Amino acid sequence: MLSEADNRLLTQTGPGTPMGAFVRRFWLPFLLSEELAEPDGPPVRVRLLGEDLIAFRATDGGVGLVDAFCPHRRAPMFFGRNEECGLRCVYHGWKFDSSGTCVDMPSEPPDSLFKTKVGIKAYPVRDAHGVLWAYLGPVGAAGELPHLVWMDQPAEYRFMGRWLQRSNFVQAIEGELDSSHLSSLHQPLVLDPKLPPTGLGKYVREDTAPTWTIREQPYGLTATARRRADGDRAYFRTNQFLLPFGSLIAPDAGRARMMRFWVPRDDETTLVIAINYHEDRAVSEDEAAGYRAGEYGFCVVRPGTDWPVPGPDNDYLMNRDVQRAKTTTGIPGIRNQDLAMVEGMGARVDRSFEHLGTSDTAIIAMRRTLLSGARDLANGTPPVAAAGGDLYRVRSWSAVLTDAEFAERVDELQLSLPA
């Protein structure tokens, strides 16, 4: 059970909140680079940590991220003209560059110095590895971007997607670290004869109560679920929680690896950036087509929006006949099944009503990690992980091992490839 006070501390990320201050120490991914590809193209609305912002790519290719409202009369900057390395408010023509400096103020006399005294709130942006990253923290305190394994691979080795989710960011991460639900939520009622006789599916069906090994790390924590396998061996599946809101999910055999960012949009919605990647080959056309169709961890969004097609208004495409005869949920797709559970709890669950068991070990550890980070920062100790860089060059993994082999190889299996 989580107290209401701790639940507020954990999930509230707006300006002036302890968790908001903690998350602001990190670089936040907020758009895919391709979504803002055209210099002087249309601006894009962005919401991060309860703040409404506007992103634009300037004439020189740099990216600005500024307040959604002009500092003059608070007119909406979304309707602004993106021109000549600046965004111009169309109401009175005030123009701002990507640093927030006012570079033109045609509504004031030519000899006026007023424009030197007024700026628009702006945040630094980095365009790297197909993702746009923003830093919303104190000036001069920004660390490096996290150096993740997929960043070392060619662009064609990965596939990216983005959507929104109707829950706070902690709720979203909990769904990722909860390996025990694999034995229930995602199970078929009738096994496909084409499925392999061994592997993840077999182990999660036969051992529905995994035991856990949690290891604190400078970048977050590792969460290893152990299930019985064959003889004296066990199936070990290690997922990574990357501060402040990243997850690395262990791949099935032959599948791409999965990285997810669960960025707090506000206290009730989360911005999801999903990256599936290989370390040794390009994503195939068949794989990419499947991802676009919503397979293996991706969501199809409604035209003109960032919201997934499955949602509360259509019961996540649930079919009761399918539920009776074929699958546990009747909801098509693993990501949609997860979405229904996490969003269905409500945007912010009252955790005082929950009853946690041993299956929730990883969730408890993740909550404690975030709470400790926010409290430490409030007491003057900034997060080590915010320095970024090579701290994050780790991987998720799964393997069938003896307990002795696990103890001997656990560090080797999670370390990234050499630089």
N, C-alpha and C positions, 0 to 999 in steps of 0.2 A: 504494500500500500504506500502511496506517495501522498504526503500531506498537501493540502490546498496551497499553503505558502510555497512549498518546494515546487509544486506543479506550476504556479505562476512564474517563479524564478526560472524554471526550466524552459518554458514555452513562450514567454513574452520577450520579444526581440526589438521592440520599437526604440526610438531615441530616448535615452535616459534610463533604460533598464539594464540591469547587470548582465543578462545574457546578450542583449543587443550590443553592449560595449565589448563583450568577449568576442562575438562573431565578427565585429567590425575590425578586429586586429588581423583578420585573414583576408586574402584576396578572394573575391566572390565571383564565380562564373555566373553570367546573367543572360547572355545570348550566344548563339553560334555565329561565328564570323560571317558565314554566308547569308545570315539574316540581315546584315547591314553591309552588304558587299559594295554598293555603288557610291562612290564619292558624290557629294551634293545630292544624294538620293533622299527619299522620304524619311523623316525621323520616325523613331519607334518608341512607343510607350514602354516604360519599365517600372516595376515596383519592387523595391528591396527594403527589407527590415522596416516596413511601414511607411516608407518614403516613396512618393510619386516622382518619377524622373523621366527625362527624355534622352534617348541616345541618338547620335547622328554621326555619320562619317563625313569628315570635312573634305574639302577639295584636295588637300595634300595626302589623303588617305588615313590621317589620324582620326581617332574616335573621341567624341565628347560625350559626357554624361552629366546633364545639368538638371536643375530644378524644373519640375513640370510647369511652373508658373513664373511669368516675368516679374522681376522685382519692382517694376513700375506700378502697374495697377492689377497685378496678378492675373493677367490674361494667359490663356493656355499656350504654351510653347509648342505643343504638338502641331499646331497649324502654322508654325513658323516656316520661313523660307530658308532652306539650307543652301548657302551661297558663299563663294569666295572666302572659305575658311572661317565660317561663322554661321550661327543660327539667328535669324532676324525675326523678332516678334512682329507679326503683321498688324497689331493694333496701332502702335505708334512708331514702329520702325527701329526700336532699340535692338542692337545686334551684339552678340556675345561670341567669343571664340571658345575653343574647347577647354581652356583653363578657367573660364568664367569671367574673363575681363570684358568690359564693355568697350567695343571698338568703334561704335557709331551710335549717335543719339540725335537723329535729325529733328526731333521735336523741340530741341533746345537751341538757343542762339549759337552761331558758329564759334564765338569766343568763349562760350561757357566751359567751365572746368568740371561740370557736374558729372560727366561720364567717367572721370577719373576717381570719383568717390562712390560709384555704384557698380557692383558686380552681381553675377548670379551664382548661386551655389553650384559648385562643380566638383566632381570626383575624378581622380586619376584612373585611366583605363589602360590595360595592356591587351594587345591583340596577339595571341600566341596559341599555336597548335590547334587552330580551328575554333577557338573559343575566345570570347571577350570577357575580361576579368576586371572588376572594379575594386578599388580600395576605399572604404568609407570610414576608416579609422583616423586616429590623431595624425596630424602632419608630422612627417619625419620618423614615424614608427613603423612604416611598411616594411615587411620582410621580402623574401624572394617568392616567386611563384612556386607552388609545389612541383617537384620534379617526379612525375608519375611514369610508370613503366611504358605506358602507351605513347608517351611523348617522344620516346626514343625510336619509334617505328615510323616508316613512311605513312603519309596520309591515307594511302589506299589500303592500309592494314586495319583501318578502323571505320566504324559507322556511327554517326551521332544523331540524336534526336532530342527534342525538347517539348515539354508540356507542363500543365499546371495540375495541382492536386488540392482537393478540398480538405486539408488537415494541416495542423501545425507541423513543423519540420521534424520534431522529435518523434511524433507518432509515425511519420513516414519511415524514419530510420529504424524504428522498432520492428516494423514489418520485414525489413531486410535482414536483421540479425536473428530473427526468430526461426531457426532451422527446424524446430519441432513441428511447425505447422505443415511442413512438407508431407508428413505422414497422413494428413487429413485433407486439407483444403484442396490440394492439387491432384488428388488421386482419382483414377478411373475406377468405375465399378466393374467393368469388364476389361481384362488386360488385352492389349494389342499383341497378337502372336508374333508380330515383327519386332517387338522390343527385345533387346538383348537379355539373356537369362541372368546376367550379373550386372552390377553397377548401381548407380544412385537409386534408380527406381526400386530395385529389389531390396536394398538395404533399408530404405525409409519405410517400405511396406512391412518388413519383417521386424524391425526394431523401432517402435513408435515413441520411445522415451530415451532420447540420447542423453549421455552425460557430457559435462562441459569442462573444458580447460580454458580459463581466461588469463591472458597475459597483458599486463599494462605495458604500453610502449610510448616512446617520446612523441609519436604522432597520433596516439589514440589507444587502441587495443586490438588484440587478436582474439577471436572467439572460435574455438574448435569444438565441434559436436562429434562425439564418438558413438558409433553404432556397431553392434555385433556384425561380423561378416562371416568368414569361413574358418573353422578350426580355432586356432589361437590368435587369429588376426581380426582386426576391426577396420571399419570404414571411418576415416578421419576426414572431416570437412571443415576447413578453416576459412572464415570470412574476416575481413578487416574493417574496422571502424576508423576512419581517418578524420581527425578533428578539422573543422568543427561539424561537418555535415556530409562527409563522403563515405561511401561503402564500396568494397571490392567483394564480389560474390564468386565463390568457387565454381569453375565451369564443369559441366558434364563432359564426358569423354568426347573428343572431337568437336566440341562446341567452342565458340568464341568466349573470351573472358569478358566480365561485365564490371563496369565502373558506373556508379551513380552519384550525382551530387543532389542533395536535398536542401535547396537554398531557401531560407525563410523569406517569403515574399511579404508576409505580415504574420500576425498571430494565428490566423485561421487558414492560410493558404500557403502552399509550397511550390516553388519553381523547381522542376526536375530536369536535369541534363543527363542524358543516358549515353554511354559510350560502350559499344561492343568492339573488341579488338582481338587480333591475333598477334603473336609475337614472331611468327615465322612465315607468314604468307598474307596475301591480300584477301580482303573480304570478297567472296565470290558474288557473281550476279544473282544467283539463286538465294544466297543469304541476304543480300541487300533487299531483294524483292520481298522476302519474308519479313524483314524488319519493317519495311514500309507498310506491310499489311498488318502489323501489330504482333508479330511472332517474337518469341524468345526475349521478352522483357521490354518491348516497345509498345507505345499507345498510338492509335490513329486518332487524330484530332478533328474536331468539327470544322468545316470550311469557314475561314475568316476568323477563327478563334485559336486559342491555345488549350482549350479544354478537350479532354478525350471524348470520343463518341459514346462509350459506355459511361453512364452516370446515374445519379439518383432519380432522374426523371424517367429513365427507361429501365430501372432495376438492373443496370449493368448488363443488359441483353440476356437476362436469365430466362431459361426455358425449363419449366417444371417437368415436362416430359423427358427431357434429356437428363435432368437431375434424378428422376426415378429409375431410369434405365441405363445410363451411360457414365455419368460423372458425379462426383460428390456434390458439386454446386449447381450444375446446369448453366454455368457462366463460361462463355468461350474465352480461352486464353489465360495463361498464368498471371500476366500483369493485370488483367481485368479482374481476376479473382482476388488478387491482393488489394486492388483499388476498392473493390466493394467492401472488404472487411475494414480497411483503414479509414476510408471516408465514412462508412456506415456507422462508425463509433461516434461520429460527430466531429466537428472541427477541432474541438479541444475537450478531451475526455475528462470527467471528474474521476481522478485516479483514487480517490478515497473509497470508492466502491469496488475496486478490483481486488482479486485474491491471487497473488503470484505464487507459483510453484517452482520446482527445480528446473522446469523447462524454460523458465524466464531468466535464467542466470545471466545470459548475455545482455538482455535488456536492462536488468538492474545495474550491471557494470557500466554500460554506456551512459545511463542517466547519472550515475555517480561521477563519471569522468567529466561530463559537461557541467554538472553542478559545482564540482571542485574547481574547474577552470574559471568559471564565472566568479566564484567567491575569492579565489586567489587573486584575480585581477582587481576585484574591488578592494582587496587588502594591499594592493601595490605590486603584485608579482605578475608580470605579463606572461602569456603562454609561450613556452619554448617552441611549440609546433608552428607558431605564426612566423617563425624565421623561414619556414618552408624548405625549399631546396631538396637535397638528397634524403632527408628524413623520410620522404614519402615513396622512395623507390623500393616498394615491397609488392608482393603479389598474394592473391588468394590461391588456395590449392585444395585438392582432395586426393586421397590415396588410401589403398588398403595396406595396412602395416601391422606388425606386432606392436605391443605397447613399448617394448624396448627400442624398436626401430623409430617409433614416433619420438621418443625422448631424445634419441641420437640425432635425428634428421630435421627436427621441427624448424630450427633456424635456417638451415640450408634451403628447405622447401619454400620458405616465405621470402627469401632474399631475391632481389631483382637480378636481371642479367648484368654482367659487367658493363661499365660505361664504354 
